[in-house]
């Protein structure tokens, strides 16, 4: 009987210690996603650039030379162009990056997820994106004056079907 009571007391002590540790870690150490007195700007989107090469119509001879299960009227390379994205806050470059397309064949979307700490106040936010093979300039631009408050988190997304860049 004494051995049984000792086991129950030991289990109670172990469970109690575990509960105390879980209770402590649920409240401490404290975590703040935004530094005290600052604001946060997050640029996060996934977008596919245009195809690097145009589709080419195959001649009847080229089609005939293909195996029967591979015959198609056009040859369309899958590779996409990398995206060029720039983010500026009050004419200070926060980001200037070339985003490579995903996938072994480089035929997927390009993604970005970056966070930037900002001072509260009124700022000019400029975002530019090139998603075509042009040599200079940008295909999508967005400029807006924003009033940022302490502790605010601004998320910038890109949805071409909704007009381009969005502030969330």
BAFI-3210 file (N, C-alpha, C; in Angstrom, 3 decimals, decimal comma, padded with zeros to 6 digits):
// residues 168
n [1|2|3|4|5|6|7|8|9|10|11|12|13|14|15|16|17|18|19|20|21|22|23|24|25|26|27|28|29|30|31|32|33|34|35|36|37|38|39|40|41|42|43|44|45|46|47|48|49|50|51|52|53|54|55|56|57|58|59|60|61|62|63|64|65|66|67|68|69|70|71|72|73|74|75|76|77|78|79|80|81|82|83|84|85|86|87|88|89|90|91|92|93|94|95|96|97|98|99|100|101|102|103|104|105|106|107|108|109|110|111|112|113|114|115|116|117|118|119|120|121|122|123|124|125|126|127|128|129|130|131|132|133|134|135|136|137|138|139|140|141|142|143|144|145|146|147|148|149|150|151|152|153|154|155|156|157|158|159|160|161|162|163|164|165|166|167|168]
n.u [000,809|001,978|003,826|002,176|000,968|003,217|003,855|001,630|001,914|004,389|003,718|001,867|003,527|005,255|003,395|002,407|004,721|005,153|002,790|003,224|005,487|004,471|002,472|004,072|005,562|003,497|002,984|005,376|008,671|007,976|006,688|007,001|005,738|006,132|008,544|008,829|007,244|007,499|006,573|005,368|006,063|005,033|005,873|004,344|003,710|002,726|003,422|003,247|005,491|005,466|005,680|008,955|009,649|007,924|005,182|005,668|004,586|004,415|005,702|004,095|005,908|007,601|005,776|005,068|007,483|007,591|006,979|003,910|002,380|003,274|002,620|001,756|000,308|001,758|004,854|005,561|007,633|008,143|009,372|009,497|009,790|011,982|010,887|011,183|011,314|010,729|010,825|010,195|010,539|009,866|011,786|013,886|015,485|014,065|013,875|015,176|014,914|015,493|013,312|013,348|011,631|009,791|010,375|011,681|011,799|011,686|009,133|007,199|005,510|006,845|007,917|007,668|008,426|008,868|009,823|009,754|010,879|009,421|009,389|006,883|004,534|003,990|004,458|005,871|005,109|006,413|006,038|007,230|006,981|008,235|007,130|007,488|009,476|010,732|013,417|013,866|012,256|008,964|006,203|004,085|003,149|002,926|002,052|001,697|000,665|001,075|-000,170|001,401|000,964|002,102|002,826|001,320|000,617|001,309|000,394|001,464|000,138|-000,118|-002,341|-003,186|-005,687|-007,261|-006,448|-003,759|-001,285|-002,104|-002,968|-003,157]
n.v [-001,191|001,223|001,572|001,999|004,466|006,073|006,054|007,389|009,893|010,664|010,803|012,918|015,015|015,198|015,788|018,190|019,804|019,866|021,199|023,657|024,590|024,779|026,684|028,911|029,349|030,072|032,690|034,012|034,054|037,439|038,360|040,428|041,313|043,621|046,101|048,131|051,256|051,512|050,806|048,370|047,226|045,021|043,285|041,118|038,742|036,554|035,974|035,333|035,868|036,860|034,491|033,573|033,047|033,245|031,262|028,888|028,044|024,793|023,164|021,016|018,929|018,926|018,244|015,660|014,372|014,046|011,799|009,886|010,321|012,796|014,770|017,993|021,165|023,504|024,742|025,539|027,031|026,676|028,322|031,225|034,836|036,434|038,392|041,873|043,765|046,708|048,569|051,534|053,885|057,054|057,904|056,267|053,321|050,371|047,829|046,168|043,854|040,881|038,460|035,129|032,737|029,939|026,358|023,548|023,826|026,503|027,629|028,428|030,516|033,609|034,558|036,760|037,727|039,945|041,878|045,129|047,529|050,551|054,075|055,798|058,122|060,459|059,185|058,626|056,083|053,983|051,588|049,298|047,133|044,823|042,590|041,559|040,984|043,356|045,750|048,066|050,223|049,851|047,617|047,739|050,172|051,847|054,408|056,049|058,172|057,587|057,489|056,432|054,765|054,182|050,818|049,894|047,645|047,322|045,678|044,806|043,748|042,048|041,972|041,419|041,174|042,770|045,292|045,737|046,680|046,381|047,807|046,409]
n.w [000,000|000,749|-001,256|-003,466|-002,758|-002,773|-005,495|-006,566|-005,338|-006,429|-009,184|-009,070|-008,272|-010,520|-012,602|-011,582|-011,608|-014,376|-015,234|-013,973|-015,360|-018,011|-017,536|-016,774|-019,183|-020,874|-020,324|-020,091|-021,507|-022,498|-025,733|-028,500|-031,575|-032,932|-032,585|-029,638|-029,766|-032,489|-035,963|-038,345|-041,595|-044,024|-046,888|-048,952|-051,282|-053,984|-057,306|-060,776|-063,387|-066,876|-069,622|-070,625|-073,291|-076,408|-077,674|-080,306|-083,488|-084,709|-087,613|-090,091|-090,662|-088,428|-086,434|-087,289|-086,869|-084,163|-081,382|-081,315|-078,953|-078,133|-079,863|-080,838|-081,705|-081,130|-079,793|-076,635|-074,528|-071,010|-069,140|-067,035|-066,716|-064,344|-061,508|-060,881|-058,075|-056,223|-053,247|-051,640|-049,028|-048,278|-050,231|-049,579|-050,192|-049,313|-050,270|-053,053|-055,308|-057,244|-058,075|-058,455|-060,515|-059,207|-059,122|-060,965|-063,720|-063,806|-063,983|-062,262|-059,805|-058,520|-055,285|-052,447|-049,138|-046,860|-044,014|-042,562|-040,285|-039,248|-038,586|-036,713|-038,201|-040,970|-044,187|-047,469|-049,600|-052,007|-054,495|-056,855|-059,682|-061,985|-064,312|-066,786|-069,802|-070,354|-070,710|-069,235|-066,829|-065,254|-064,862|-063,106|-060,821|-057,673|-055,587|-052,550|-049,885|-046,511|-043,172|-040,475|-037,458|-034,046|-033,363|-035,472|-038,164|-041,404|-044,303|-047,489|-050,452|-053,632|-056,194|-059,311|-060,535|-058,985|-059,438|-058,824|-056,498|-053,047|-049,933|-046,811]
ca.u [000,000|002,863|004,437|001,129|000,824|004,430|003,727|000,634|002,519|005,408|003,022|001,285|004,624|005,704|002,339|002,367|005,876|004,888|001,766|003,839|006,354|003,590|001,858|005,071|005,895|002,366|002,958|006,710|009,053|007,045|007,069|006,365|006,051|006,520|009,350|008,139|007,304|007,720|005,526|005,891|005,574|005,322|005,613|004,121|002,857|003,177|002,958|004,002|005,816|005,058|006,599|010,188|009,642|006,611|004,886|006,036|003,763|005,226|005,359|003,606|007,041|008,048|004,750|005,181|008,722|007,393|006,258|002,466|001,824|003,858|002,283|000,983|000,469|002,669|005,900|005,492|008,546|007,457|010,118|008,938|010,787|012,042|010,265|012,002|010,450|011,380|010,000|010,859|009,828|010,458|012,955|014,921|015,216|013,978|014,068|015,330|015,253|015,076|012,685|013,390|010,459|009,967|010,266|012,854|011,760|011,489|007,826|006,267|005,375|007,888|007,334|008,432|007,885|009,883|009,309|010,575|010,476|009,303|009,054|005,532|004,466|003,528|005,505|005,551|005,415|006,468|006,289|007,314|007,133|008,376|006,835|007,654|010,876|011,243|014,766|013,849|010,917|008,177|004,863|003,116|003,674|001,958|002,590|000,664|001,089|000,460|000,044|001,690|000,918|002,883|002,231|000,556|001,234|000,804|000,751|001,337|-000,124|-000,250|-003,400|-003,425|-007,110|-007,905|-005,854|-002,335|-000,872|-003,125|-002,526|-004,073]
ca.v [000,000|002,387|001,722|002,585|005,870|006,748|006,231|008,442|011,168|010,977|011,256|014,233|015,998|015,359|016,509|019,555|020,531|020,076|022,244|024,932|025,013|025,201|027,946|029,972|029,624|030,683|034,123|034,595|035,442|038,189|038,447|041,508|041,193|044,949|046,744|049,178|052,595|051,445|050,204|047,299|047,149|043,700|043,086|039,689|038,327|035,546|036,381|034,719|036,739|036,332|033,479|034,153|032,898|033,090|029,962|028,809|027,085|023,745|022,817|019,623|018,009|018,848|017,489|014,259|013,820|013,786|010,560|010,127|010,853|014,113|015,672|019,176|022,163|024,581|024,501|026,647|026,872|026,949|029,231|032,573|035,865|036,793|039,667|042,900|044,508|047,761|049,191|052,729|054,646|058,402|057,883|055,371|051,980|049,296|046,564|046,108|042,435|040,085|037,259|034,069|031,866|028,654|025,161|023,054|024,410|027,952|027,938|028,735|031,903|034,177|034,959|037,621|037,961|040,723|042,795|046,307|048,360|051,953|055,067|056,351|059,430|060,490|058,711|058,349|054,695|053,723|050,188|049,081|045,727|044,474|041,167|041,229|040,917|044,677|046,016|049,182|050,635|048,930|047,333|048,097|051,111|052,251|055,433|056,504|058,764|056,843|057,917|055,221|054,964|053,213|049,507|049,527|046,681|047,498|044,573|045,150|042,561|042,345|041,207|042,101|041,182|043,814|046,576|045,833|046,634|046,665|047,966|045,713]
ca.w [000,000|000,830|-002,578|-004,308|-002,362|-003,241|-006,941|-006,818|-004,925|-007,439|-010,399|-008,786|-008,289|-011,909|-013,324|-011,038|-012,143|-015,806|-015,331|-013,591|-016,468|-019,096|-017,104|-016,858|-020,577|-021,569|-020,043|-020,119|-021,693|-023,348|-027,140|-029,238|-032,996|-033,390|-031,549|-028,887|-030,336|-033,937|-036,790|-039,179|-042,972|-044,575|-048,306|-049,090|-052,392|-054,934|-058,625|-061,876|-064,510|-068,187|-070,150|-071,177|-074,742|-077,025|-078,278|-081,712|-084,232|-085,322|-089,003|-090,191|-090,615|-087,032|-085,705|-087,698|-086,317|-082,737|-081,068|-081,374|-077,711|-077,879|-080,965|-080,472|-082,770|-080,740|-078,807|-075,676|-073,401|-069,751|-068,278|-066,828|-066,397|-062,930|-061,171|-060,239|-057,159|-055,445|-052,214|-051,114|-048,006|-048,260|-051,114|-049,047|-050,716|-048,335|-050,968|-054,501|-055,435|-058,389|-057,538|-059,448|-060,490|-058,529|-059,937|-061,674|-065,059|-063,597|-064,558|-061,185|-059,349|-057,678|-054,003|-051,553|-047,802|-046,142|-042,996|-042,358|-039,156|-039,673|-037,564|-036,874|-038,839|-042,352|-045,086|-048,866|-049,890|-053,447|-054,811|-058,303|-060,045|-063,405|-064,486|-068,200|-070,221|-070,742|-070,209|-068,290|-066,409|-064,452|-065,374|-062,075|-059,834|-056,666|-054,700|-051,633|-048,624|-045,409|-041,785|-039,719|-036,012|-033,268|-033,232|-036,663|-039,073|-042,767|-045,183|-048,905|-051,268|-055,056|-056,861|-060,583|-060,855|-058,186|-059,761|-058,514|-055,105|-052,046|-048,534|-045,920]
c.u [000,859|003,526|003,441|000,969|002,029|004,384|002,759|001,205|003,583|004,782|002,449|002,359|005,109|004,673|002,252|003,513|005,676|003,861|002,343|004,732|005,514|002,928|002,827|005,351|004,727|002,318|004,323|007,617|008,106|007,598|006,310|006,738|006,485|007,343|008,598|008,352|007,503|006,488|006,188|005,238|005,999|004,937|005,510|003,186|003,537|002,576|003,848|004,254|005,349|006,071|007,795|010,189|008,219|006,428|005,223|005,195|004,683|004,748|004,818|004,739|007,540|007,055|004,868|006,419|008,592|006,724|004,754|001,879|002,332|003,464|001,354|001,220|001,481|003,710|005,928|006,456|007,877|008,117|009,489|010,058|010,825|011,367|011,315|011,061|011,290|010,369|010,797|009,953|010,542|011,776|014,144|014,562|015,212|014,261|014,219|015,820|014,752|014,580|012,611|012,113|010,791|009,911|011,547|012,934|011,605|010,175|006,788|006,206|006,605|007,223|008,272|007,681|008,986|009,204|010,300|010,013|010,481|008,982|007,614|005,597|003,955|004,694|004,962|006,038|005,332|006,847|006,260|007,570|007,251|008,155|006,850|009,146|011,444|012,579|014,793|012,413|010,190|006,783|003,774|003,791|002,545|002,641|001,451|001,324|000,343|000,800|000,194|001,694|001,765|002,126|001,434|001,345|000,563|001,304|000,490|001,218|-000,205|-001,270|-003,712|-004,905|-007,878|-007,244|-004,386|-002,053|-002,016|-002,476|-003,581|-003,819]
c.v [001,265|002,644|002,381|004,069|006,675|007,015|007,368|009,802|011,600|011,478|012,651|015,311|016,259|016,145|017,958|020,402|020,840|021,196|023,611|025,469|025,507|026,529|029,114|030,349|030,218|032,188|034,786|033,656|036,137|038,295|039,595|041,411|042,520|045,592|047,912|050,544|052,638|050,895|049,173|047,356|045,777|043,673|041,580|039,415|037,234|035,894|035,720|035,751|036,102|035,264|034,162|034,117|032,697|031,665|030,017|027,714|026,075|023,472|021,383|018,600|017,825|018,048|016,003|013,594|013,496|012,431|010,851|010,735|012,253|015,140|016,775|020,236|023,263|024,087|025,721|026,392|027,361|028,036|030,623|033,552|036,083|038,151|040,597|043,714|045,514|048,346|050,341|053,402|055,979|058,454|057,109|053,962|050,977|047,947|046,821|044,693|041,863|038,764|036,198|033,223|030,523|027,518|024,809|023,677|025,932|028,409|028,293|030,211|032,319|034,689|035,877|037,731|038,643|041,679|043,934|047,094|049,807|052,834|055,533|057,740|059,323|060,140|058,573|056,932|054,488|052,265|050,042|047,611|045,596|042,971|040,745|041,248|042,271|044,950|047,117|049,527|049,541|048,781|047,760|049,037|051,507|053,246|055,958|057,138|058,038|057,493|056,663|055,562|053,910|051,903|049,050|048,549|046,829|046,331|045,005|043,855|042,997|041,397|041,912|042,177|042,226|045,170|046,734|045,726|047,049|046,834|047,321|046,101]
c.w [000,000|-000,520|-003,523|-003,998|-002,838|-004,740|-007,270|-006,453|-005,936|-008,735|-010,205|-008,823|-009,720|-012,710|-012,865|-011,578|-013,626|-016,000|-014,981|-014,709|-017,641|-018,757|-017,201|-018,315|-021,362|-021,352|-020,162|-020,909|-022,664|-024,764|-027,767|-030,698|-033,593|-032,285|-030,897|-029,533|-031,843|-034,636|-037,697|-040,554|-043,508|-046,048|-048,527|-050,258|-053,199|-056,284|-059,684|-062,963|-065,817|-068,624|-070,813|-072,705|-075,233|-077,547|-079,774|-082,368|-084,912|-086,749|-089,029|-090,127|-089,178|-086,187|-086,018|-087,099|-084,824|-082,525|-081,011|-080,096|-077,374|-078,942|-080,485|-081,528|-082,436|-079,754|-077,896|-074,516|-072,110|-068,918|-068,227|-066,491|-064,883|-062,719|-060,583|-059,372|-056,376|-054,469|-051,620|-050,097|-047,880|-049,031|-050,552|-049,504|-049,571|-048,986|-052,453|-054,783|-056,749|-057,821|-058,635|-059,373|-059,832|-059,538|-060,658|-063,062|-065,010|-064,219|-063,503|-060,868|-058,553|-056,411|-053,245|-050,230|-047,012|-045,179|-042,807|-041,177|-039,620|-038,476|-037,772|-037,509|-040,262|-043,273|-046,498|-049,177|-051,399|-053,679|-056,324|-058,573|-061,555|-063,526|-065,951|-068,531|-070,626|-070,060|-069,160|-067,936|-065,645|-065,048|-064,392|-061,086|-058,890|-055,748|-053,837|-050,412|-047,509|-044,078|-040,949|-038,234|-035,311|-033,150|-034,449|-037,530|-040,434|-043,614|-046,615|-049,688|-052,723|-055,663|-058,177|-060,941|-060,041|-058,387|-059,413|-057,039|-054,191|-050,688|-047,646|-044,483]
res [x|x|x|x|x|x|x|x|x|x|x|x|x|x|x|x|x|x|x|x|x|x|x|x|x|x|x|x|x|x|x|x|x|x|x|x|x|x|x|x|x|x|x|x|x|x|x|x|x|x|x|x|x|x|x|x|x|x|x|x|x|x|x|x|x|x|x|x|x|x|x|x|x|x|x|x|x|x|x|x|x|x|x|x|x|x|x|x|x|x|x|x|x|x|x|x|x|x|x|x|x|x|x|x|x|x|x|x|x|x|x|x|x|x|x|x|x|x|x|x|x|x|x|x|x|x|x|x|x|x|x|x|x|x|x|x|x|x|x|x|x|x|x|x|x|x|x|x|x|x|x|x|x|x|x|x|x|x|x|x|x|x|x|x|x|x|x|x]
***
